[in-house]
Amino acid sequence: MIVVHHLNNSRSQRVLWLLEELGIEYEIRHYQRDPQTMLAPKELLAVHPLGKSPVITDGALTLAESGAILEYLVDRYGHGRLVPGAGTPERVRYTYWMHYAKGSMMSPLLMKLVFDQMEKAKMPFFAKPIAKGIAAKVKGAFVVPQIQRHLDYLEGELAKSDWFVGQDFSTADVQMSFPLEAAQARGGLNASRPRLMGFLERIRARPAYKKALERGGPFEILGG
Ligand SMILES: N[C@@H](CCC(=O)N[C@@H](CS)C(=O)NCC(=O)O)C(=O)O
């Protein structure tokens, strides 16, 4: 039986969603973030040395990294579903989006999170204006323009088809959902980019997405 070690409000939501899309049986072990630090509880360190979520166990296998988990599940249990055929142009696009989501798009979103936190962090009063000044400068000069560039690019890509790889929904859409939900929560994604907002509406309307929320608990993007 597959066990998903699921941290509340985290990207392990995507793993539950894919399992629901594939109709695979699984068990959830729930872990709660520390309400002050938002970090995972130390019990997760007993599952994997990095102590992060998602991590799954499947028999003797323990696997971390959300992208690796999605690929493992769809390869092992998908029987060809939700992945384009090998050797097709769609498969190349699939591989691209699977890597792009974390390799490119998450970086400026995480930087935004860090600098937003820096502006709010408790510190001696004399340090506050300096910290706020640095945060505002980095965000304005680099982070926000980078996020905008990604969002413009993605809005253009969805002019070609409803889903990232093409006309068919795939695991790459599951992988892309986290940066886009993060972008809506803290990266300025709004109605000015109707195709990306449409993508979020479409994924949230999927029965498997809703079922994953029912089983995993409500999902709100917080930290990393
Ligand atoms: N690159 C990893 C990131 C894992 C990660 O940072 N997970 C976050 C939740 S989205 C986490 O466990 N945060 C709590 C902590 O760092 O203690 C993945 O995609 O799975």
The ligand as an SDF file (V2000), in Angstrom:
LIG
                    3D

 20 19  0  0  0  0  0  0  0  0999 V2000
   11.8150   20.2080   -3.5680 N   0  0  0  0  0  0  0  0  0  0  0  0
   10.9730   19.5580   -2.5970 C   0  0  0  0  0  0  0  0  0  0  0  0
   10.5920   20.5880   -1.5580 C   0  0  0  0  0  0  0  0  0  0  0  0
   10.0530   19.9600   -0.3150 C   0  0  0  0  0  0  0  0  0  0  0  0
    9.6090   21.0450    0.6510 C   0  0  0  0  0  0  0  0  0  0  0  0
   10.2860   22.0670    0.8540 O   0  0  0  0  0  0  0  0  0  0  0  0
    8.4380   20.8290    1.2400 N   0  0  0  0  0  0  0  0  0  0  0  0
    7.8880   21.7910    2.1550 C   0  0  0  0  0  0  0  0  0  0  0  0
    6.3790   21.7990    2.0320 C   0  0  0  0  0  0  0  0  0  0  0  0
    5.7890   22.4020    0.4760 S   0  0  0  0  0  0  0  0  0  0  0  0
    8.1880   21.4190    3.5900 C   0  0  0  0  0  0  0  0  0  0  0  0
    8.2800   20.2580    3.9170 O   0  0  0  0  0  0  0  0  0  0  0  0
    8.2680   22.4540    4.4240 N   0  0  0  0  0  0  0  0  0  0  0  0
    8.4510   22.2940    5.8290 C   0  0  0  0  0  0  0  0  0  0  0  0
    9.8820   22.3820    6.2750 C   0  0  0  0  0  0  0  0  0  0  0  0
   10.7470   22.7990    5.4820 O   0  0  0  0  0  0  0  0  0  0  0  0
   10.1440   22.0570    7.4310 O   0  0  0  0  0  0  0  0  0  0  0  0
    9.7270   18.9690   -3.2830 C   0  0  0  0  0  0  0  0  0  0  0  0
    9.3130   19.4980   -4.3330 O   0  0  0  0  0  0  0  0  0  0  0  0
    9.1890   17.9840   -2.8080 O   0  0  0  0  0  0  0  0  0  0  0  0
  1  2  1  0
  2  3  1  0
  2 18  1  0
  3  4  1  0
  4  5  1  0
  5  6  2  0
  5  7  1  0
  7  8  1  0
  8  9  1  0
  8 11  1  0
  9 10  1  0
 11 12  2  0
 11 13  1  0
 13 14  1  0
 14 15  1  0
 15 16  2  0
 15 17  1  0
 18 19  2  0
 18 20  1  0
M  END
$$$$
